[in-house]
Amino acid sequence: MNVTTKLGISNISEKEIITFEYGMPGFETLKKFVLLTPEESKPIMWLASIENKEIAFPVIHPELIRSDYSITLPKDIVDYLELKTSKDALTLSILTINDTNTTINLLAPIIISLKNKLGIQLIIENTNYTTKHDLKEELKRTKVLKGAD
């Protein structure tokens, strides 16, 4: 099926549609999204609404930016998404890109079940993560942790 998103027209299968039954914070009425990976933006992907073509969130695997990123999912979320192992889930973080800097939201990751294509944006409790980690600073920090110069 063809869908029109902020990135243009994409041909997707029904199996690629990710359902956010509760929407996402600030976008509660939007339930159906697709994950698009244009070659020119890798490793950045786009979580694009198929209900409102103006809405698409730039997302990335948080571990690419912060190598020690780790979260523990509450049992109710694991049950809701029907996750059996950590490999059943895709964890993404939203980027905020503007003219002066780019930030990554490590406080509220998006968790997607790879088996049933259910998604949820989860706000992590009891953490030092925030919604606006400076991307350049996080990349420098990751280099230091890996022992790079």
C-alpha positions, -999 to 999 in steps of 0.1 A, spaced: 0 0 0 12 35 -7 12 60 22 20 97 21 42 109 49 64 140 55 91 121 36 70 116 5 51 86 -8 63 52 5 51 17 -5 47 -3 27 31 -35 37 4 -38 65 31 -57 85 52 -26 87 26 -5 104 33 2 141 3 8 163 6 31 193 -27 24 210 -23 53 233 -7 76 208 24 95 218 27 123 243 13 154 225 0 133 196 -25 110 214 -49 109 184 -23 95 161 -21 57 164 -5 44 132 31 49 123 58 35 100 95 34 105 113 48 74 150 46 68 161 68 39 196 59 28 206 96 29 197 100 66 212 68 81 216 61 109 187 84 116 153 69 109 119 85 107 89 74 127 62 88 104 25 90 110 4 75 83 -26 94 96 -11 129 94 15 134 67 30 164 85 42 143 115 75 124 114 99 121 142 137 117 136 147 87 157 179 68 163 192 38 183 202 55 216 232 31 220 248 46 189 249 79 207 254 67 243 271 34 244 262 28 281 225 36 276 204 11 295 169 10 307 147 -15 325 112 -19 313 84 -22 339 67 -56 339 34 -40 327 51 -26 296 68 -60 289 35 -77 292 16 -51 272 41 -54 243 43 -92 247 81 -92 250 97 -125 257 134 -113 254 152 -80 249 157 -90 212 119 -88 207 121 -50 213 134 -21 193 144 9 214 146 43 197 151 79 209 137 110 194 161 136 181 154 173 181 172 189 152 176 227 148 200 252 134 222 255 164 223 220 179 208 185 180 195 169 212 185 133 219 157 124 243 170 96 265 143 100 292 114 89 270 124 61 247 101 46 221 98 9 226 84 -12 196 76 -49 198 91 -65 167 67 -94 169 33 -76 171 43 -41 160 29 -24 191 47 7 202 48 29 232 67 60 243 78 53 279 90 79 304 117 64 325 115 70 362 144 73 387 171 82 362 196 108 353 184 108 317 167 140 303 148 149 273 176 171 259 210 155 259 233 175 236 242 151 207 278 164 203 285 161 240 271 126 242 292 115 212 323 129 230 313 111 262 309 78 243 344 82 227 359 87 262 341 56 275 354 35 246 390 47 252 392 67 220 412 100 218 
